């Protein structure tokens, strides 16, 4: 198995540089096609405007977004230093209000989407919006790249397993990376006593991986820290894992933004690159 189509959406040169380079390295190692979408966002607010001024204001917003998209396109060409048959760089203009629809439409046919870590220095709500549109608007796995970048292959991978549809979709989307890994850890934190897999936690997913030629070990951890994300991060750090596979937004985005949650915490504090799916 391999990722034949890899895509990345760039909105900012600084924030998205690591993701762009990681996407290029991955597509080269997989001998796949790389789609780079350079997004200029029209931030014009479509509401009541003075008579005669609407057309001028609207056209101005579109032109600024188009110029931004072209600028990002030139930058992507210079960074990748190639425009071969397996790399497509496309400037795209989208209104702010339809951003999630545009991103989902552009990336839905990808085998893998590469995105920037949305929280931290130099990040804006745009990076959060882009990532959420990719996660929730497509069925594709999303590789979240930290500020310092990441490698194109991973030796030791941790899988955060909780039997949910989200974590299963993440495992399925990560199969090409898991097949290349030297070691895979299935990590389960405080499995409930009434869970379907209570007699053999992680057994079914381990069997699935074994049939793909992937050897894995199951680690069952107690929740000894206040947050699940802290327990997972400690495991990743102590075992020198260079990728964490997990489901994304098992709870609603609203709940995670207000009350917090494993997805929100890991996107901000993860000790390794993340491969997520919804």
C-alpha positions, 0 to 999 in steps of 0.5 A, a space after each residue: 500500500 502507498 499514498 498515491 495522491 498527497 495534498 497540502 493547503 498553504 495559506 502562509 509562508 511561515 506557518 505552512 513551510 514545514 508542512 509543504 516540505 514534509 508533503 514534498 518529501 513524502 510524495 517523493 518517498 511514495 513516488 506519488 503525486 503532490 497537489 499544492 493548493 495556494 489559498 488566498 482568502 477573501 475576507 470581505 464581509 458580505 452584508 449590507 453596503 452603501 449603494 454603489 459601493 458594493 461592487 467596488 468593495 467586493 471586487 477589491 476583496 477578490 483581487 487581494 485574495 487572488 494576488 495573495 494566492 499568486 504570491 503563495 504559488 510563486 513561493 511554493 514553486 521556489 521552495 520545491 524548485 520543480 514543476 514536474 509531472 507529479 507536482 501540481 501547484 494551484 492558486 485558489 481563491 475562496 471567500 472566508 464564509 465558504 472556506 471549509 467547503 472549498 478545502 473539503 472539495 479540493 482535498 477529498 480525493 487525497 490518500 493523505 493530507 498534510 497540514 500544519 500544526 494549528 497552535 503555537 507561535 505564528 499560528 492564526 485561526 486560519 490554520 485551525 479552520 484549514 485543519 478542521 475542514 480537512 479532518 471533518 470534510 473528507 475521509 482522508 487521514 491528515 498528517 499534522 506536521 510540527 513547527 520543526 518539520 518531520 521525516 518522511 518515514 517513521 521507525 516507531 509508531 504509537 497508536 492511540 486506540 479506544 475502539 472508536 470509529 475515529 481511531 479505527 479510521 486513523 489506523 486504516 489511513 496509517 497502514 502505509 506508514 505502519 507497514 514501514 515502521 520497525 515497531 508499532 505500539 497499540 496504546 490503550 488508556 483505562 479501557 472500560 470494563 464493559 467495552 466489547 474488547 474487555 477480554 482482549 483489549 487491542 486484540 482485534 486491531 492487532 490481528 488486523 495489522 498482523 494480516 497486513 504484515 505489521 507486528 504490534 505490541 499492546 500497552 494498557 496504561 492507567 490514567 495516572 495524570 489529569 489528562 489522557 493527552 498527558 499520559 499519551 505524551 509521556 508514553 510517546 516521549 519515554 518510548 521515543 515514538 516518532 509518530 502518533 496515530 489517533 482519531 480526531 474530534 470524537 467529541 464536537 469541536 464546540 465541546 473541545 474548544 470550550 471544555 478541552 479534549 484529547 484532540 485539542 490537547 494533542 494538537 497543541 502539545 503533542 510530543 510527535 507528529 500526528 496522523 489523525 482521521 475523523 
